[in-house]
């Protein structure tokens, strides 16, 4: 394997691995938001 082939292979696997990890993190965040939903409080002026 010459230097150019190795360089392109390394670059493509590096970019692909980065995109794969970002996708896995986004799926993990979506699952965590479904397991632990955000509780929002509604503050109304009538309660004061």
ZALUMMI-894602 format. One record per atom (N, C-alpha, C): residue number from 1; atom name; x, y, z. Coordinates in nm, 2 decimals. Layout:
N
SITE, NUM, CA, X, Y, Z
...
//
This chain:
48
SITE, 1, N, 0.09, -0.12, 0.00
SITE, 1, CA, 0.00, 0.00, 0.00
SITE, 1, C, 0.09, 0.12, 0.00
SITE, 2, N, 0.07, 0.21, -0.10
SITE, 2, CA, 0.15, 0.33, -0.10
SITE, 2, C, 0.10, 0.44, -0.01
SITE, 3, N, 0.17, 0.55, 0.00
SITE, 3, CA, 0.14, 0.65, 0.10
SITE, 3, C, 0.00, 0.72, 0.07
SITE, 4, N, -0.03, 0.74, -0.06
SITE, 4, CA, -0.15, 0.81, -0.10
SITE, 4, C, -0.27, 0.72, -0.06
SITE, 5, N, -0.26, 0.59, -0.09
SITE, 5, CA, -0.37, 0.50, -0.06
SITE, 5, C, -0.39, 0.49, 0.09
SITE, 6, N, -0.28, 0.48, 0.16
SITE, 6, CA, -0.30, 0.47, 0.31
SITE, 6, C, -0.36, 0.60, 0.36
SITE, 7, N, -0.32, 0.72, 0.31
SITE, 7, CA, -0.37, 0.85, 0.36
SITE, 7, C, -0.52, 0.86, 0.33
SITE, 8, N, -0.56, 0.82, 0.21
SITE, 8, CA, -0.70, 0.83, 0.18
SITE, 8, C, -0.78, 0.73, 0.26
SITE, 9, N, -0.73, 0.62, 0.28
SITE, 9, CA, -0.80, 0.52, 0.36
SITE, 9, C, -0.82, 0.56, 0.51
SITE, 10, N, -0.71, 0.62, 0.56
SITE, 10, CA, -0.71, 0.67, 0.70
SITE, 10, C, -0.81, 0.78, 0.71
SITE, 11, N, -0.81, 0.87, 0.62
SITE, 11, CA, -0.90, 0.99, 0.62
SITE, 11, C, -1.04, 0.95, 0.61
SITE, 12, N, -1.07, 0.85, 0.52
SITE, 12, CA, -1.21, 0.81, 0.51
SITE, 12, C, -1.26, 0.74, 0.63
SITE, 13, N, -1.18, 0.65, 0.68
SITE, 13, CA, -1.22, 0.58, 0.81
SITE, 13, C, -1.23, 0.67, 0.92
SITE, 14, N, -1.14, 0.77, 0.93
SITE, 14, CA, -1.15, 0.87, 1.04
SITE, 14, C, -1.28, 0.95, 1.03
SITE, 15, N, -1.31, 1.00, 0.91
SITE, 15, CA, -1.44, 1.08, 0.89
SITE, 15, C, -1.56, 0.99, 0.91
SITE, 16, N, -1.56, 0.87, 0.86
SITE, 16, CA, -1.67, 0.78, 0.88
SITE, 16, C, -1.69, 0.74, 1.03
SITE, 17, N, -1.58, 0.72, 1.10
SITE, 17, CA, -1.59, 0.69, 1.24
SITE, 17, C, -1.64, 0.81, 1.32
SITE, 18, N, -1.60, 0.93, 1.28
SITE, 18, CA, -1.65, 1.05, 1.35
SITE, 18, C, -1.80, 1.06, 1.33
SITE, 19, N, -1.85, 1.05, 1.21
SITE, 19, CA, -1.99, 1.06, 1.18
SITE, 19, C, -2.07, 0.95, 1.25
SITE, 20, N, -2.02, 0.83, 1.25
SITE, 20, CA, -2.08, 0.72, 1.32
SITE, 20, C, -2.10, 0.74, 1.47
SITE, 21, N, -1.99, 0.79, 1.53
SITE, 21, CA, -2.00, 0.82, 1.68
SITE, 21, C, -2.10, 0.94, 1.70
SITE, 22, N, -2.10, 1.04, 1.62
SITE, 22, CA, -2.20, 1.15, 1.64
SITE, 22, C, -2.34, 1.10, 1.62
SITE, 23, N, -2.37, 1.00, 1.53
SITE, 23, CA, -2.50, 0.94, 1.52
SITE, 23, C, -2.53, 0.86, 1.64
SITE, 24, N, -2.44, 0.78, 1.69
SITE, 24, CA, -2.46, 0.70, 1.81
SITE, 24, C, -2.50, 0.79, 1.93
SITE, 25, N, -2.42, 0.90, 1.95
SITE, 25, CA, -2.45, 1.00, 2.06
SITE, 25, C, -2.58, 1.06, 2.04
SITE, 26, N, -2.63, 1.10, 1.92
SITE, 26, CA, -2.76, 1.16, 1.90
SITE, 26, C, -2.87, 1.06, 1.94
SITE, 27, N, -2.85, 0.93, 1.90
SITE, 27, CA, -2.95, 0.83, 1.93
SITE, 27, C, -2.96, 0.81, 2.08
SITE, 28, N, -2.84, 0.81, 2.15
SITE, 28, CA, -2.83, 0.80, 2.29
SITE, 28, C, -2.90, 0.91, 2.36
SITE, 29, N, -2.88, 1.03, 2.32
SITE, 29, CA, -2.95, 1.15, 2.38
SITE, 29, C, -3.10, 1.15, 2.36
SITE, 30, N, -3.14, 1.10, 2.24
SITE, 30, CA, -3.29, 1.09, 2.22
SITE, 30, C, -3.35, 0.99, 2.31
SITE, 31, N, -3.28, 0.87, 2.33
SITE, 31, CA, -3.33, 0.77, 2.42
SITE, 31, C, -3.33, 0.82, 2.57
SITE, 32, N, -3.23, 0.89, 2.61
SITE, 32, CA, -3.22, 0.95, 2.74
SITE, 32, C, -3.33, 1.05, 2.77
SITE, 33, N, -3.37, 1.13, 2.67
SITE, 33, CA, -3.47, 1.23, 2.68
SITE, 33, C, -3.61, 1.16, 2.69
SITE, 34, N, -3.62, 1.04, 2.63
SITE, 34, CA, -3.75, 0.97, 2.64
SITE, 34, C, -3.76, 0.90, 2.77
SITE, 35, N, -3.65, 0.85, 2.83
SITE, 35, CA, -3.65, 0.79, 2.96
SITE, 35, C, -3.67, 0.89, 3.07
SITE, 36, N, -3.60, 1.00, 3.06
SITE, 36, CA, -3.60, 1.11, 3.16
SITE, 36, C, -3.66, 1.24, 3.10
SITE, 37, N, -3.79, 1.25, 3.08
SITE, 37, CA, -3.84, 1.37, 3.02
SITE, 37, C, -3.82, 1.50, 3.10
SITE, 38, N, -3.81, 1.61, 3.03
SITE, 38, CA, -3.79, 1.74, 3.10
SITE, 38, C, -3.92, 1.78, 3.16
SITE, 39, N, -3.92, 1.82, 3.29
SITE, 39, CA, -4.04, 1.86, 3.35
SITE, 39, C, -4.04, 2.02, 3.35
SITE, 40, N, -4.15, 2.07, 3.29
SITE, 40, CA, -4.16, 2.22, 3.28
SITE, 40, C, -4.27, 2.26, 3.37
SITE, 41, N, -4.24, 2.37, 3.44
SITE, 41, CA, -4.33, 2.43, 3.53
SITE, 41, C, -4.40, 2.55, 3.46
SITE, 42, N, -4.53, 2.55, 3.48
SITE, 42, CA, -4.61, 2.66, 3.42
SITE, 42, C, -4.64, 2.76, 3.53
SITE, 43, N, -4.58, 2.88, 3.52
SITE, 43, CA, -4.60, 2.99, 3.61
SITE, 43, C, -4.71, 3.08, 3.56
SITE, 44, N, -4.82, 3.08, 3.63
SITE, 44, CA, -4.93, 3.17, 3.59
SITE, 44, C, -4.94, 3.29, 3.68
SITE, 45, N, -4.99, 3.40, 3.63
SITE, 45, CA, -5.01, 3.52, 3.71
SITE, 45, C, -5.12, 3.51, 3.81
SITE, 46, N, -5.21, 3.41, 3.80
SITE, 46, CA, -5.33, 3.40, 3.89
SITE, 46, C, -5.28, 3.34, 4.02
SITE, 47, N, -5.17, 3.27, 4.03
SITE, 47, CA, -5.13, 3.21, 4.15
SITE, 47, C, -5.07, 3.31, 4.25
SITE, 48, N, -5.03, 3.43, 4.20
SITE, 48, CA, -4.96, 3.53, 4.28
SITE, 48, C, -5.06, 3.59, 4.38
//
